[in-house]
Amino acid sequence: MLAARGLLLVGLDVIGDSLTEINVTSPTCFQEIAQQAGFDVAARFLDALEAALS
């Protein structure tokens, strides 16, 4: 539903089992995930976006 509206990258705020907010202008956590898990979310997102566009 979000992708159909052109929203390919959003931040989801979840408290418990409830979705409380969808951040469409400034999704965060890329740095936190990279620091804590060593997983480069930004690079993976860009790779997937480039693959989808080619």
ChimeraX attribute file (.defattr): number of C-alpha atoms within 10 A of each C-alpha:
attribute: neighborCount
match mode: 1-to-1
recipient: residues
	/A:1	6
	/A:2	11
	/A:3	9
	/A:4	7
	/A:5	7
	/A:6	8
	/A:7	11
	/A:8	11
	/A:9	15
	/A:10	15
	/A:11	15
	/A:12	14
	/A:13	13
	/A:14	11
	/A:15	9
	/A:16	7
	/A:17	6
	/A:18	8
	/A:19	10
	/A:20	11
	/A:21	11
	/A:22	14
	/A:23	13
	/A:24	13
	/A:25	10
	/A:26	10
	/A:27	13
	/A:28	13
	/A:29	12
	/A:30	14
	/A:31	14
	/A:32	13
	/A:33	14
	/A:34	13
	/A:35	11
	/A:36	8
	/A:37	9
	/A:38	10
	/A:39	14
	/A:40	14
	/A:41	15
	/A:42	14
	/A:43	11
	/A:44	11
	/A:45	13
	/A:46	11
	/A:47	11
	/A:48	11
	/A:49	12
	/A:50	10
	/A:51	9
	/A:52	8
	/A:53	6
	/A:54	5
